Amino acid sequence: MLHVVHHVDYMAPAPTRGTFRFDKYMLVMVVLRDLAGRGEIDLTEHAPDPCPREWLEAVHCPDYVDQVLRAEVPREKERRIGFPVTPHIAQRVQHTNGGTWLAARLAMEHGYAANSAAGSHHALHDTGAGYCVFNDLAVTANRLIGEGVVRRVLIVDCDVHQGDGTASLMAGREDVFTLSVHAEKNFPARKARSTLDIALPDGTDDAAYMAELERHVPQVIDSFAPDIVLYQAGVDPHEEDRLGRLALTDAGLQTRDAFVVGQARCRGIPVASALGGGYGSDPRPVAERHARSMVAMARENARHMRPVDKTET
């Protein structure tokens, strides 16, 4: 069973400035629903509530939050984000942040759940950046701990770009561990300091990538002992990605994602994934990669679910 969080607001009109496209957020769900219709996956969709303003202000500068919610973000900040912050975008980012929160709560019930958007790991305290407006990973981690739902959160970021915003927002916290696996020479030019950064050379392929994951992920999970993993599952390490510098295949991405989920689930730790990056002139193959990775993670989660004993009362 794949529990996926989605909202109609995840789609947005094409921006009047910048090159970012929102097509894939609709197409991911088209692919997933098609796979479900063909019996390849059992799919349950969940719609999130918008993230409360105070949850955003607990992580981001209240003045910046106000600018976004009023759709009056200064032009220099919009340039860093990469597109104008319209009223629709303001509404969208409230729902994408609410989506990662809901995915985390569903993961605690079902072992794994996915948000079909977000993974906005470049957003900083007082501005957005790199197509990211609010940092849903940091907001969700902070809220989970603040409500006493969990004590420790591990954020695993496998996007091709370093999770600099997440690292910056969570810096100095002993209850949040940030692990970023990214291309060394890719955006951002000035990297932040995650709890652990694994910077990979250009052209890293499936085998070399997995060797790094196998060396670090189990050790981090065992030493940090998180109560939940928030997973930024960007597919931009793909060899054909327009903004990537690595060389993973479709199969490599699915192996990567199943491995991360499996390492957490075999230890009884829930995983919530967010969509992250994936870029191409044709959004359909990108959406396919995202969808297939979600399916791979759901199938891996199913391997670790405790069978129901019908004799129990």
Backbone torsions as a table, in degrees:
resi	resn	phi	psi	omega
1	MET	NA	127.8	173.7
2	LEU	-104.2	115.3	172.7
3	HIS	-94.0	114.4	-176.8
4	VAL	-123.7	135.6	179.1
5	VAL	-95.6	129.1	-178.3
6	HIS	-149.5	150.6	176.8
7	HIS	-143.1	145.8	180.0
8	VAL	-59.9	-27.1	179.6
9	ASP	-70.7	-8.9	177.0
10	TYR	-64.0	-27.6	172.8
11	MET	-82.4	145.5	177.4
12	ALA	-141.4	153.1	176.2
13	PRO	-59.3	154.1	177.1
14	ALA	-57.5	132.6	-178.2
15	PRO	-66.9	150.3	179.1
16	THR	-77.1	-20.3	176.4
17	ARG	-133.2	149.3	179.1
18	GLY	91.4	174.6	-173.8
19	THR	-112.3	-0.6	-175.2
20	PHE	-68.4	139.4	179.1
21	ARG	-120.1	140.5	-179.2
22	PHE	-100.8	5.0	-174.7
23	ASP	-56.4	-38.4	-171.0
24	LYS	-64.6	-25.5	-177.2
25	TYR	-68.3	-31.7	172.6
26	MET	-76.2	-42.9	-173.9
27	LEU	-68.2	-31.5	176.2
28	VAL	-57.5	-44.7	-179.2
29	MET	-71.8	-33.1	175.0
30	VAL	-59.9	-45.4	-179.9
31	VAL	-65.0	-46.9	-178.7
32	LEU	-61.8	-42.1	-179.8
33	ARG	-67.4	-34.4	176.2
34	ASP	-66.1	-43.1	177.7
35	LEU	-62.6	-39.8	178.4
36	ALA	-66.4	-40.0	180.0
37	GLY	-64.3	-28.2	178.4
38	ARG	-90.8	2.6	176.7
39	GLY	80.7	14.2	-180.0
40	GLU	-79.7	-21.3	-179.1
41	ILE	-154.2	142.6	169.1
42	ASP	-85.3	127.4	-171.9
43	LEU	-122.6	129.1	172.3
44	THR	-123.7	124.0	-178.2
45	GLU	-99.7	143.0	179.7
46	HIS	-130.7	137.1	179.2
47	ALA	-102.5	129.8	-178.3
48	PRO	-85.7	155.9	166.5
49	ASP	-81.2	157.1	174.8
50	PRO	-65.1	145.1	179.5
51	CYS	-67.3	129.0	179.2
52	PRO	-60.3	145.6	-178.1
53	ARG	-56.5	-40.5	-176.5
54	GLU	-67.2	-28.0	176.2
55	TRP	-67.7	-39.7	177.4
56	LEU	-67.0	-41.5	-178.0
57	GLU	-71.6	-16.5	176.0
58	ALA	-72.1	-17.4	-178.3
59	VAL	-117.0	-40.4	-177.0
60	HIS	-103.7	157.1	176.5
61	CYS	-57.4	126.8	-179.3
62	PRO	-56.2	-34.3	178.8
63	ASP	-65.2	-40.2	178.3
64	TYR	-67.9	-42.3	177.2
65	VAL	-57.5	-43.5	179.4
66	ASP	-62.7	-41.9	177.8
67	GLN	-58.7	-43.7	-179.4
68	VAL	-66.7	-48.6	-175.1
69	LEU	-66.5	-25.4	174.9
70	ARG	-90.9	-1.6	-177.1
71	ALA	55.5	44.1	177.5
72	GLU	-128.9	48.7	179.6
73	VAL	-75.9	131.7	178.8
74	PRO	-57.0	149.0	-175.4
75	ARG	-58.1	-37.4	-179.0
76	GLU	-65.5	-32.6	176.3
77	LYS	-74.1	-37.3	176.4
78	GLU	-62.7	-35.6	177.1
79	ARG	-64.0	-39.4	177.2
80	ARG	-66.1	-37.0	179.0
81	ILE	-69.3	-42.9	178.4
82	GLY	109.6	-2.2	176.4
83	PHE	-161.0	159.2	179.2
84	PRO	-68.4	144.6	176.2
85	VAL	-94.1	95.5	-179.8
86	THR	-88.6	171.3	173.5
87	PRO	-56.1	-36.4	178.3
88	HIS	-65.9	-41.9	178.2
89	ILE	-64.1	-40.2	178.2
90	ALA	-59.2	-43.0	177.7
91	GLN	-68.5	-39.2	-179.2
92	ARG	-60.6	-48.8	-173.7
93	VAL	-70.0	-24.6	172.5
94	GLN	-66.4	-38.9	-179.9
95	HIS	-75.4	-37.1	178.5
96	THR	-66.2	-36.5	176.3
97	ASN	-69.9	-40.0	173.0
98	GLY	-63.1	-28.2	-180.0
99	GLY	-69.1	-40.2	178.3
100	THR	-69.3	-37.0	174.6
101	TRP	-60.4	-47.0	-179.6
102	LEU	-64.9	-39.6	178.1
103	ALA	-60.8	-38.6	178.5
104	ALA	-64.6	-42.9	179.6
105	ARG	-67.6	-37.9	177.1
106	LEU	-67.1	-37.1	178.7
107	ALA	-62.3	-36.2	179.8
108	MET	-68.3	-20.0	178.0
109	GLU	-93.7	-37.3	-171.5
110	HIS	-114.5	-2.1	-179.7
111	GLY	95.6	-43.2	179.2
112	TYR	-148.9	141.5	172.2
113	ALA	-151.3	155.4	-175.6
114	ALA	-123.4	142.3	165.8
115	ASN	-96.3	131.0	-176.8
116	SER	-83.8	16.5	174.7
117	ALA	-152.6	-166.2	174.0
118	ALA	70.0	-149.9	-165.3
119	GLY	78.2	36.1	-171.1
120	SER	-84.6	73.0	-166.3
121	HIS	-85.4	-2.1	178.1
122	HIS	-95.1	-12.6	-177.5
123	ALA	-65.2	132.7	-175.9
124	LEU	-106.3	-175.0	-174.5
125	HIS	-61.1	-46.3	-172.4
126	ASP	-119.5	14.4	177.6
127	THR	-162.8	158.6	168.6
128	GLY	-90.4	173.4	179.0
129	ALA	-167.6	155.4	172.1
130	GLY	51.6	48.1	179.5
131	TYR	69.8	14.4	-178.9
132	CYS	-118.0	131.7	-178.3
133	VAL	-101.7	-58.7	173.7
134	PHE	-118.5	148.3	-177.1
135	ASN	-91.4	93.8	-176.3
136	ASP	-63.2	-31.3	179.7
137	LEU	-65.8	-46.6	179.2
138	ALA	-68.4	-41.0	180.0
139	VAL	-62.2	-45.0	-179.0
140	THR	-67.5	-44.3	178.6
141	ALA	-59.6	-45.2	-179.0
142	ASN	-63.5	-40.4	-177.4
143	ARG	-72.9	-39.8	178.3
144	LEU	-58.3	-44.5	179.6
145	ILE	-72.0	-41.3	-178.6
146	GLY	-62.8	-33.8	178.8
147	GLU	-84.1	-5.0	-178.2
148	GLY	76.7	15.8	178.4
149	VAL	-68.9	-38.7	177.5
150	VAL	-138.4	168.0	176.1
151	ARG	-105.4	-31.6	-174.3
152	ARG	-139.7	134.8	-178.1
153	VAL	-122.7	129.2	171.5
154	LEU	-102.7	124.0	175.4
155	ILE	-105.3	113.1	177.8
156	VAL	-102.9	122.1	-175.1
157	ASP	-118.9	109.1	-179.9
158	CYS	-109.6	18.0	171.2
159	ASP	-62.6	154.6	179.8
160	VAL	-68.7	-19.5	179.1
161	HIS	-101.3	141.7	-179.3
162	GLN	-60.9	142.4	176.9
163	GLY	-81.5	67.1	-172.4
164	ASP	-68.0	-38.2	179.6
165	GLY	-66.1	-43.7	178.4
166	THR	-62.1	-44.3	179.1
167	ALA	-60.1	-43.0	-179.0
168	SER	-67.0	-45.2	-176.8
169	LEU	-69.5	-29.8	-177.9
170	MET	-100.7	5.4	-176.6
171	ALA	-59.5	136.3	176.2
172	GLY	84.3	-3.7	179.9
173	ARG	-88.0	129.7	178.5
174	GLU	-84.6	-11.6	-178.1
175	ASP	-98.9	1.0	176.5
176	VAL	-132.3	127.0	177.3
177	PHE	-110.6	125.8	178.8
178	THR	-108.9	121.8	178.2
179	LEU	-118.4	119.0	-179.2
180	SER	-119.0	125.0	177.1
181	VAL	-114.6	111.3	-168.2
182	HIS	-149.0	169.5	175.1
183	ALA	-76.6	126.5	-174.6
184	GLU	-59.1	-38.3	-172.2
185	LYS	-99.6	14.0	-178.5
186	ASN	-98.4	176.0	176.7
187	PHE	-56.9	143.1	-4.0
188	PRO	-80.9	152.8	-179.5
189	ALA	-63.4	-41.0	177.2
190	ARG	-100.9	110.0	-177.1
191	LYS	-82.2	148.9	169.5
192	ALA	-86.3	-178.3	178.6
193	ARG	-112.4	106.6	173.0
194	SER	-76.2	168.7	172.8
195	THR	-56.5	-40.4	173.2
196	LEU	-143.8	123.9	176.1
197	ASP	-110.8	132.5	174.0
198	ILE	-118.3	100.2	-177.0
199	ALA	-94.1	122.1	-173.1
200	LEU	-104.9	145.0	177.8
201	PRO	-72.5	156.8	176.1
202	ASP	-53.5	140.8	175.2
203	GLY	83.2	5.9	177.7
204	THR	-54.8	128.4	-176.3
205	ASP	-100.3	-174.9	-176.0
206	ASP	-55.6	-49.6	-174.3
207	ALA	-64.7	-45.2	-178.9
208	ALA	-67.7	-37.6	178.3
209	TYR	-62.7	-49.3	-178.6
210	MET	-64.9	-32.3	177.5
211	ALA	-61.8	-38.7	178.2
212	GLU	-68.8	-43.2	178.2
213	LEU	-61.3	-45.3	-177.8
214	GLU	-64.9	-27.6	180.0
215	ARG	-78.6	-32.1	-170.5
216	HIS	-108.4	-42.2	-170.9
217	VAL	-60.8	-49.6	179.5
218	PRO	-60.2	-38.8	179.8
219	GLN	-64.4	-42.7	179.6
220	VAL	-64.1	-45.2	-179.7
221	ILE	-62.0	-44.1	-178.0
222	ASP	-68.5	-38.6	-176.9
223	SER	-79.1	-36.3	-177.7
224	PHE	-87.0	-29.3	179.0
225	ALA	53.3	63.1	-179.9
226	PRO	-73.2	160.4	174.0
227	ASP	-92.3	-18.4	177.5
228	ILE	-156.4	151.4	173.2
229	VAL	-112.8	126.1	168.8
230	LEU	-99.6	123.0	-169.6
231	TYR	-116.8	117.1	174.3
232	GLN	-87.4	104.4	-168.6
233	ALA	-102.8	47.8	178.9
234	GLY	-57.3	141.6	179.1
235	VAL	-101.5	11.3	179.9
236	ASP	-74.1	-5.4	166.6
237	PRO	-70.3	-1.4	-178.3
238	HIS	-62.5	146.1	-176.5
239	GLU	-62.1	-23.1	-178.5
240	GLU	-103.7	6.2	-176.3
241	ASP	-68.7	140.4	-176.6
242	ARG	-67.9	-29.1	-177.0
243	LEU	-113.6	9.4	-178.1
244	GLY	-99.1	164.3	176.8
245	ARG	-129.1	8.9	179.4
246	LEU	-103.1	-176.5	-170.5
247	ALA	-137.5	42.1	176.8
248	LEU	-76.2	148.4	175.0
249	THR	-93.5	175.4	174.1
250	ASP	-57.0	-47.5	180.0
251	ALA	-63.7	-36.4	178.9
252	GLY	-64.2	-40.8	177.2
253	LEU	-62.2	-44.1	-179.3
254	GLN	-67.1	-37.4	176.1
255	THR	-64.3	-43.9	176.6
256	ARG	-54.9	-50.8	-174.6
257	ASP	-69.4	-40.3	176.8
258	ALA	-63.3	-36.3	179.5
259	PHE	-64.5	-47.3	-179.8
260	VAL	-60.2	-47.9	179.5
261	VAL	-63.1	-44.3	-178.0
262	GLY	-62.6	-40.0	179.9
263	GLN	-64.5	-34.8	176.6
264	ALA	-76.9	-47.2	-172.1
265	ARG	-69.4	-31.5	178.0
266	CYS	-67.9	-14.3	175.8
267	ARG	-103.8	8.1	177.7
268	GLY	77.9	19.1	-176.9
269	ILE	-101.3	128.0	178.8
270	PRO	-73.2	155.8	-179.7
271	VAL	-130.9	130.7	171.2
272	ALA	-117.9	127.1	-179.5
273	SER	-105.8	149.4	171.6
274	ALA	-118.8	155.4	-165.3
275	LEU	-66.2	-51.5	-178.9
276	GLY	73.8	-165.8	-171.0
277	GLY	-82.2	158.7	176.5
278	GLY	175.5	121.1	-168.6
279	TYR	-139.4	139.4	177.7
280	GLY	-170.6	161.2	179.0
281	SER	-66.3	-29.3	176.0
282	ASP	-109.8	113.7	-176.0
283	PRO	-72.6	-16.1	-176.2
284	ARG	-64.5	-49.8	177.8
285	PRO	-60.4	-34.4	177.7
286	VAL	-64.3	-45.4	177.9
287	ALA	-61.8	-38.9	177.3
288	GLU	-59.9	-42.7	179.7
289	ARG	-63.0	-45.4	177.8
290	HIS	-59.3	-48.5	-176.7
291	ALA	-63.3	-45.8	-179.0
292	ARG	-64.1	-33.8	177.1
293	SER	-68.1	-39.7	176.0
294	MET	-60.9	-43.1	179.1
295	VAL	-62.4	-42.6	178.9
296	ALA	-61.1	-39.5	179.8
297	MET	-69.8	-39.0	178.3
298	ALA	-65.2	-39.9	179.1
299	ARG	-67.4	-38.4	176.9
300	GLU	-65.5	-39.9	177.4
301	ASN	-60.8	-40.5	-179.0
302	ALA	-60.7	-31.0	179.1
303	ARG	-65.7	-20.6	-175.0
304	HIS	-109.4	4.5	178.8
305	MET	-77.9	136.8	179.4
306	ARG	-70.6	125.2	178.7
307	PRO	-60.8	144.7	178.2
308	VAL	-76.2	125.3	176.3
309	ASP	-92.3	110.4	-174.6
310	LYS	-71.4	-7.8	176.9
311	THR	-85.2	-12.6	-179.3
312	GLU	-74.2	149.4	178.6
313	THR	-117.8	NA	NA
